[in-house]
């Protein structure tokens, strides 16, 4: 995703949060208290790792509830989709997780392509700048020659 010295890209954070929501949905479908507790702890740890400053207790509660609500919606929609298609809820949630990761990878590839394109443009600009400098240098040299006067026979005179 990112180097430890870099700030995470928003797409990376969004992918992590998406996976947290899918994890919450899976825990809700499992109906296991330990899985729900682990999911809630995962929500806290993920959010804590993403914020620059510690959240207030109220902010932390709101963020946790938002993630839990997202998990609840995801669980409900996954159950409905599984019932409609005859698939399993687990299969639907796995597909959701794969989609989150796939979107993050696409965003990373777009960014990488953009950086390559920016580097190419910078390189092209550098070549153009070098050519301008060479051209300017040639004009300066030529400017001295233009100051020399020639007589009617084409010979230089001072």
C-alpha positions in Angstrom: 0.0 0.0 0.0 2.3 2.8 1.2 5.8 3.2 2.6 5.9 3.7 6.4 7.4 7.2 5.8 4.5 8.2 3.5 1.0 9.2 4.3 -1.5 6.7 3.2 -3.5 7.6 0.2 -7.2 8.2 0.8 -8.0 5.2 -1.4 -5.9 3.0 0.9 -7.7 4.3 4.0 -11.1 3.8 2.2 -10.1 0.2 1.4 -9.2 -0.5 5.0 -12.4 0.9 6.2 -14.4 -1.1 3.6 -12.8 -4.3 4.8 -13.6 -3.4 8.4 -17.2 -3.0 7.4 -17.2 -6.3 5.6 -15.6 -7.9 8.7 -18.4 -6.4 10.8 -21.0 -7.8 8.5 -19.3 -11.3 8.6 -19.3 -11.1 12.4 -23.0 -10.2 12.5 -23.9 -13.1 10.2 -21.8 -15.4 12.3 -23.7 -14.4 15.4 -20.7 -15.1 17.5 -20.1 -12.7 20.4 -16.3 -13.2 20.2 -16.4 -12.4 16.5 -18.5 -9.3 17.2 -16.1 -8.2 20.0 -13.1 -8.8 17.7 -14.8 -6.8 14.9 -15.5 -3.9 17.2 -11.9 -3.9 18.4 -10.7 -4.0 14.8 -12.9 -0.9 14.1 -11.2 1.0 17.0 -7.7 0.0 16.0 -8.2 0.8 12.3 -9.7 4.2 13.1 -7.0 5.0 15.7 -4.3 4.2 13.1 -5.8 6.6 10.6 -6.3 9.7 12.7 -3.6 12.3 13.2 -4.8 13.2 16.7 -6.7 11.1 19.2 -10.4 11.3 18.9 -12.6 12.6 21.6 -14.7 10.0 23.3 -17.8 11.3 21.5 -16.0 11.2 18.1 -14.8 7.7 18.8 -18.3 6.5 19.7 -19.7 8.1 16.5 -17.1 6.5 14.3 -17.6 3.1 15.8 -21.4 3.4 15.4 -21.0 4.5 11.8 -18.8 1.5 11.1 -21.2 -0.8 12.9 -24.1 0.6 11.0 -22.2 0.1 7.7 -21.6 -3.5 8.8 -25.3 -3.9 9.6 -26.3 -2.6 6.2 -23.7 -4.8 4.5 -24.9 -7.8 6.4 -28.5 -7.2 5.5 -27.8 -6.6 1.8 -25.5 -9.6 1.7 -28.2 -11.8 3.2 -30.8 -10.5 0.7 -28.4 -11.0 -2.2 -27.5 -14.5 -1.1 -31.2 -15.4 -0.7 -32.0 -13.9 -4.1 -29.2 -15.6 -6.0 -29.1 -18.9 -4.1 -25.6 -18.2 -3.0 -24.1 -18.1 0.5 -23.8 -15.0 2.6 -20.1 -15.9 3.1 -19.6 -16.0 -0.7 -21.3 -12.6 -1.1 -19.1 -11.1 1.7 -16.0 -12.6 0.1 -17.0 -11.0 -3.2 -17.5 -7.7 -1.4 -14.0 -7.9 0.2 -12.5 -8.8 -3.2 -14.2 -5.8 -4.8 -12.8 -3.4 -2.1 -9.3 -4.7 -2.7 -9.7 -4.6 -6.4 -10.9 -1.0 -6.3 -7.9 -0.1 -4.2 -5.5 -1.8 -6.6 -7.0 0.0 -9.5 -6.6 3.3 -7.7 -3.0 2.5 -7.0 -2.4 1.5 -10.7 -4.0 4.8 -11.8 -1.8 6.7 -9.4 1.3 4.9 -10.6 0.4 5.6 -14.2 -0.2 9.2 -13.3 3.2 9.5 -11.7 4.9 7.9 -14.7 3.0 10.3 -17.0 4.0 13.2 -14.7 7.7 12.1 -14.9 7.5 11.8 -18.7 6.1 15.3 -18.9 8.8 16.6 -16.5 11.4 14.8 -18.6 10.0 16.3 -21.8 9.9 19.7 -20.2 13.5 19.2 -19.1 14.6 18.3 -22.7 12.7 21.3 -24.1 14.4 23.5 -21.4 17.8 22.2 -22.4 17.1 22.8 -26.1 16.1 26.4 -25.2 19.3 26.9 -23.3 21.3 25.6 -26.2 19.3 27.8 -28.6 19.7 30.8 -26.4 23.5 30.2 -26.1 23.7 30.0 -29.8 21.9 33.3 -30.2 24.1 35.0 -27.7 27.2 33.7 -29.6 25.6 34.8 -32.9 24.6 38.2 -31.4 28.3 39.0 -31.0 28.9 38.1 -34.7 26.0 40.3 -35.7 27.8 43.3 -34.1 30.7 42.8 -36.5 30.1 44.8 -39.5 30.9 43.7 -43.0 32.0 46.0 -45.8 30.4 45.8 -49.3 32.8 43.0 -50.3 31.6 40.8 -47.4 34.8 41.3 -45.4 34.5 42.0 -41.7 35.4 45.4 -40.4 35.6 46.7 -36.9 
